[in-house]
Amino acid sequence: QHATEPLIEQFLVRMKLDRLRPMLWIDYDREAFLHPVGDTRITFDKNVTVRKFGQNDVFSRKVLEPGQMILEVKYTGKLPTLIATTLRLHRFQPLSVSKYYLGWLYSQV
């Protein structure tokens, strides 16, 4: 249905030409919050699970320790002061993390 969009068409052509196929399925539960200032979006991703694509539940592993979650804060311009202060008070450390990369690491075990 969306295959008529140029970007999707180009992607599908590249997949066929380069014989690309999905390797992993990353699944997670997301809780999202929006704040209008700075177009701020805060998400909590938990129960991050990796499965090898096409194998259903034959191979399925949790990527995070029980009780852990990924807090993601995205914003445009300036982060609202209230949110910046809250993050600083709770001593959250900024870092880059990829759920796909974490899933790939766990799929290699």
C-alpha positions as CSV (number, residue, x, y, z in Angstrom):
1,Q,0.0,0.0,0.0
2,H,2.9,2.4,0.7
3,A,5.1,0.9,-2.0
4,T,4.3,3.8,-4.3
5,E,6.3,6.2,-2.1
6,P,9.7,6.9,-3.7
7,L,11.7,6.2,-0.5
8,I,9.9,2.8,0.0
9,E,10.4,1.9,-3.6
10,Q,14.1,2.7,-3.5
11,F,14.5,0.7,-0.3
12,L,12.7,-2.3,-1.7
13,V,14.9,-2.2,-4.9
14,R,18.1,-2.0,-2.8
15,M,16.9,-5.0,-0.7
16,K,16.4,-7.1,-3.8
17,L,19.6,-5.9,-5.6
18,D,21.8,-6.4,-2.5
19,R,19.9,-9.5,-1.3
20,L,19.2,-7.8,2.0
21,R,16.8,-9.5,4.5
22,P,15.8,-8.8,8.1
23,M,17.9,-10.6,10.7
24,L,16.4,-9.7,14.0
25,W,13.1,-8.6,15.4
26,I,13.3,-6.2,18.3
27,D,10.2,-5.9,20.4
28,Y,9.6,-3.6,23.4
29,D,6.9,-1.9,25.4
30,R,6.9,1.9,25.2
31,E,5.3,4.5,27.4
32,A,5.5,7.9,25.8
33,F,4.9,11.5,27.1
34,L,4.8,14.7,25.2
35,H,5.6,18.3,26.4
36,P,4.8,21.1,24.0
37,V,7.8,23.3,25.0
38,G,10.8,22.4,22.7
39,D,8.7,19.7,21.1
40,T,9.9,17.4,23.8
41,R,9.1,13.7,23.8
42,I,10.1,11.4,26.6
43,T,9.8,7.6,26.2
44,F,10.4,4.7,28.5
45,D,11.2,1.4,26.7
46,K,11.0,-1.8,28.8
47,N,10.8,-5.5,28.2
48,V,13.2,-5.2,25.2
49,T,13.3,-8.6,23.6
50,V,15.3,-9.9,20.6
51,R,14.2,-12.7,18.3
52,K,15.9,-14.0,15.1
53,F,13.7,-12.9,12.3
54,G,11.4,-15.7,11.0
55,Q,12.0,-18.0,13.9
56,N,9.1,-16.8,16.1
57,D,9.9,-17.7,19.7
58,V,12.5,-20.4,19.0
59,F,15.2,-17.9,19.9
60,S,14.0,-15.1,22.2
61,R,16.1,-13.2,24.8
62,K,15.5,-10.2,27.1
63,V,18.0,-7.5,26.3
64,L,17.8,-5.6,29.6
65,E,18.1,-6.8,33.2
66,P,14.8,-7.1,35.1
67,G,13.6,-3.7,36.2
68,Q,15.8,-1.8,33.7
69,M,14.4,0.4,31.1
70,I,15.7,2.8,28.5
71,L,14.7,6.5,29.1
72,E,14.8,8.5,25.9
73,V,14.5,12.3,25.7
74,K,14.1,14.0,22.4
75,Y,13.6,17.7,21.9
76,T,14.0,20.5,19.4
77,G,15.7,23.7,20.4
78,K,15.9,23.9,24.2
79,L,15.1,21.2,26.7
80,P,12.5,22.6,29.2
81,T,14.1,23.5,32.5
82,L,11.8,21.3,34.6
83,I,12.8,18.2,32.6
84,A,16.5,19.1,32.5
85,T,16.5,19.7,36.3
86,T,14.6,16.4,37.0
87,L,17.2,14.4,34.9
88,R,20.1,16.1,36.7
89,L,18.6,15.6,40.2
90,H,18.2,11.8,39.5
91,R,21.7,11.7,38.1
92,F,20.8,10.1,34.8
93,Q,23.8,9.8,32.7
94,P,23.4,10.6,29.0
95,L,24.6,7.9,26.6
96,S,23.8,6.7,23.2
97,V,22.2,3.3,23.0
98,S,20.6,1.3,20.2
99,K,18.0,-1.3,20.9
100,Y,18.9,-3.1,17.7
101,Y,22.6,-3.2,18.6
102,L,21.8,-4.5,22.1
103,G,19.6,-7.1,20.5
104,W,22.4,-8.1,18.1
105,L,24.8,-8.5,21.0
106,Y,22.4,-10.8,22.8
107,S,21.7,-12.8,19.7
108,Q,25.4,-13.6,19.4
109,V,25.5,-15.4,22.8
